[in-house]
Amino acid sequence: MKLTVTGLEDGRPIPSEFAFCIPDPDTHVTFAPNRNPALNWDDPPEGTGSFVILCWDRVVPTAGDDVNQEGREVPPDLPRTDFFHWALVDLNAAARGVGVGEFSNGVTPRGKDGPDGPGGTRQGLNDYTGWFTGDPDMEGLYFGYDGPCPPWNDSLIHEYLFTVYALDVARCDVDGDFTGAQVRDAIAGHVLAEASVMGTYTLNPRLLAE
């Protein structure tokens, strides 16, 4: 199975169209178009019952002491963890892709609705749900796709993995307000094939200038 992602070559920067934030000279960051990219795949294995799409940042800081702090930079040796940006399940076995902006088209403060999605799909909560907890303007349940917005002072360029999984079941075994991590656990043992494209993103002016 092969995956292509609109406007993204494996290992290259993600276009700002697909990001949650872009650099701003006065405020460090501002909202971006936040459209989901188109994903297209082919040659799924025989017996595929449905598809799952996950997107996650695999180098998110595990401690926030230096995050987005003036005059400081998040150190490169800080332990890192995953941050899910998209969990989409129950894509029909006949599907071969999703369109640009089909699941996200702009930043929605307090989050988009879910879990029911287009075409009988279901969308999980992404990790902005936890990130914005306590923010009176942004706190809410963030279903579906929301793109990159790494710390503007991180010393590492962030890595975002878009992955499509072909499953041997028609319905992913998650319910309610599920998360990307729960989807990844639920599909274990049911993946017939998978394909990934990795894109990078940074908001750090020092790294952008290099």
C-alpha positions as CSV (number, residue, x, y, z in Angstrom):
1,M,0.0,0.0,0.0
2,K,1.3,3.5,-0.9
3,L,0.3,6.8,0.6
4,T,0.5,10.3,-0.9
5,V,-0.2,13.5,0.9
6,T,-1.1,16.7,-1.0
7,G,1.8,19.1,-1.2
8,L,4.1,17.1,1.1
9,E,7.2,15.1,0.2
10,D,8.3,12.6,2.8
11,G,10.7,14.3,5.2
12,R,10.0,17.8,3.9
13,P,8.2,20.8,5.5
14,I,4.4,20.8,5.8
15,P,2.8,23.7,3.8
16,S,1.4,26.3,6.1
17,E,-2.1,25.7,4.6
18,F,-2.2,22.5,6.7
19,A,-1.0,24.1,9.9
20,F,-2.8,25.4,13.0
21,C,-0.4,28.2,13.4
22,I,2.1,30.2,11.4
23,P,4.9,32.6,12.5
24,D,3.9,36.2,13.4
25,P,6.6,38.9,13.9
26,D,4.7,40.6,16.6
27,T,3.0,37.8,18.6
28,H,5.3,34.9,17.6
29,V,2.3,32.9,16.1
30,T,-1.1,33.5,14.6
31,F,-3.8,31.2,13.3
32,A,-3.2,29.4,10.0
33,P,-5.7,28.0,7.4
34,N,-5.7,24.7,9.3
35,R,-7.0,22.6,6.4
36,N,-6.5,18.9,6.5
37,P,-4.4,17.8,3.5
38,A,-5.6,15.3,1.0
39,L,-4.5,11.8,1.6
40,N,-4.7,9.2,-1.2
41,W,-3.7,5.5,-1.1
42,D,-3.8,2.5,-3.4
43,D,-3.3,-1.3,-3.5
44,P,-4.9,-2.2,-0.1
45,P,-4.6,-5.8,0.8
46,E,-7.4,-8.3,0.1
47,G,-9.7,-8.6,3.1
48,T,-9.6,-5.0,4.0
49,G,-12.7,-4.1,6.0
50,S,-12.0,-0.4,6.7
51,F,-9.3,2.2,7.0
52,V,-8.0,4.4,9.9
53,I,-6.0,7.6,9.6
54,L,-3.8,8.8,12.4
55,C,-1.5,11.9,12.4
56,W,0.8,12.6,15.3
57,D,3.8,14.7,16.2
58,R,6.5,12.5,17.6
59,V,8.8,15.0,19.3
60,V,6.5,17.0,21.7
61,P,8.3,18.2,24.9
62,T,7.3,16.2,28.0
63,A,7.8,19.2,30.2
64,G,6.5,22.7,29.7
65,D,8.8,24.8,31.8
66,D,10.5,26.4,28.8
67,V,7.7,26.2,26.3
68,N,6.8,29.5,24.6
69,Q,8.8,31.5,27.2
70,E,10.6,34.7,26.1
71,G,14.4,34.5,26.2
72,R,14.4,30.7,26.5
73,E,14.5,27.7,24.2
74,V,13.2,24.2,24.7
75,P,16.3,22.1,25.0
76,P,16.9,19.4,22.4
77,D,17.7,16.7,25.0
78,L,14.4,17.0,26.8
79,P,12.5,13.7,26.6
80,R,9.8,13.7,23.9
81,T,6.4,12.1,23.4
82,D,3.6,11.8,20.9
83,F,0.9,14.4,20.4
84,F,-2.1,13.3,18.2
85,H,-3.4,15.8,15.6
86,W,-5.9,13.5,13.9
87,A,-7.7,10.2,14.6
88,L,-10.2,9.2,11.9
89,V,-11.8,5.7,11.9
90,D,-14.3,3.6,10.0
91,L,-13.4,4.8,6.5
92,N,-15.2,2.5,4.1
93,A,-13.1,-0.3,2.5
94,A,-13.8,1.2,-0.9
95,A,-12.3,4.5,0.0
96,R,-9.0,5.5,-1.6
97,G,-8.5,8.9,0.0
98,V,-9.9,12.0,1.7
99,G,-10.1,15.5,0.1
100,V,-8.3,18.7,1.1
101,G,-10.3,20.5,3.8
102,E,-12.9,17.7,4.0
103,F,-12.4,17.3,7.7
104,S,-11.0,20.7,8.7
105,N,-11.1,24.1,7.1
106,G,-10.0,26.8,9.5
107,V,-9.3,27.0,13.3
108,T,-12.4,26.5,15.4
109,P,-11.9,27.9,18.9
110,R,-13.2,25.4,21.5
111,G,-13.0,22.7,18.9
112,K,-15.0,21.1,16.1
113,D,-18.0,18.8,16.6
114,G,-17.7,15.0,16.8
115,P,-17.3,12.2,16.9
116,D,-19.6,11.6,13.9
117,G,-17.8,12.6,10.6
118,P,-18.6,12.7,6.9
119,G,-19.5,9.4,5.1
120,G,-20.1,7.3,8.2
121,T,-16.7,8.0,9.6
122,R,-15.9,8.8,13.3
123,Q,-13.4,11.3,14.5
124,G,-11.5,11.1,17.7
125,L,-10.3,13.9,20.1
126,N,-7.0,15.3,19.2
127,D,-4.5,16.4,21.9
128,Y,-5.3,20.1,21.6
129,T,-8.2,19.1,23.9
130,G,-5.8,18.7,26.8
131,W,-3.4,21.5,25.6
132,F,-6.1,24.2,25.8
133,T,-7.5,23.1,29.2
134,G,-7.9,26.2,31.3
135,D,-7.7,28.6,28.4
136,P,-11.0,30.6,28.5
137,D,-10.9,31.4,24.8
138,M,-9.9,28.0,23.5
139,E,-10.8,25.3,26.0
140,G,-13.1,22.6,24.5
141,L,-13.3,19.2,22.8
142,Y,-11.2,19.2,19.7
143,F,-12.5,16.5,17.3
144,G,-10.9,15.7,14.0
145,Y,-7.9,17.3,12.4
146,D,-6.0,20.3,13.8
147,G,-2.6,20.9,12.3
148,P,0.9,21.7,13.6
149,C,1.5,24.4,16.1
150,P,4.7,23.4,17.9
151,P,6.3,25.7,20.6
152,W,7.7,28.8,18.9
153,N,10.9,28.4,20.9
154,D,11.6,24.7,20.4
155,S,15.2,23.8,19.5
156,L,14.0,20.8,17.5
157,I,12.1,20.7,14.2
158,H,8.9,18.7,14.8
159,E,8.1,15.6,12.9
160,Y,4.5,14.7,11.9
161,L,3.6,11.3,10.8
162,F,0.5,10.8,8.6
163,T,-0.4,7.1,8.5
164,V,-3.2,5.2,6.9
165,Y,-4.0,1.7,8.2
166,A,-5.9,-1.0,6.4
167,L,-7.8,-3.1,8.9
168,D,-9.4,-6.5,8.8
169,V,-12.5,-5.2,10.5
170,A,-15.3,-2.8,9.3
171,R,-15.5,-0.9,12.6
172,C,-12.7,0.2,14.8
173,D,-13.2,-1.0,18.4
174,V,-13.4,2.5,20.1
175,D,-16.5,4.3,21.4
176,G,-17.5,7.7,22.8
177,D,-15.0,10.5,22.8
178,F,-12.0,8.3,21.9
179,T,-8.4,9.5,21.4
180,G,-5.6,8.8,19.0
181,A,-3.8,6.7,21.6
182,Q,-6.9,4.6,22.1
183,V,-7.2,4.0,18.4
184,R,-3.6,2.9,18.1
185,D,-4.2,0.4,20.9
186,A,-7.5,-0.8,19.4
187,I,-6.1,-1.6,16.0
188,A,-3.2,-3.7,17.3
189,G,-3.6,-7.1,15.8
190,H,-6.0,-5.9,13.1
191,V,-3.6,-4.1,10.7
192,L,-3.2,-5.7,7.3
193,A,-1.1,-3.0,5.9
194,E,0.0,0.6,6.6
195,A,1.7,3.4,4.8
196,S,3.1,6.7,6.2
197,V,4.4,10.1,5.0
198,M,6.4,12.2,7.5
199,G,6.4,16.0,7.3
200,T,8.3,18.6,9.4
201,Y,7.3,21.9,10.9
202,T,8.8,24.6,13.0
203,L,7.8,28.1,14.3
204,N,11.2,28.9,15.7
205,P,12.6,32.0,13.9
206,R,16.1,30.8,14.4
207,L,15.4,27.5,12.7
208,L,13.4,29.1,9.9
209,A,16.4,31.4,9.1
210,E,18.8,28.5,8.8
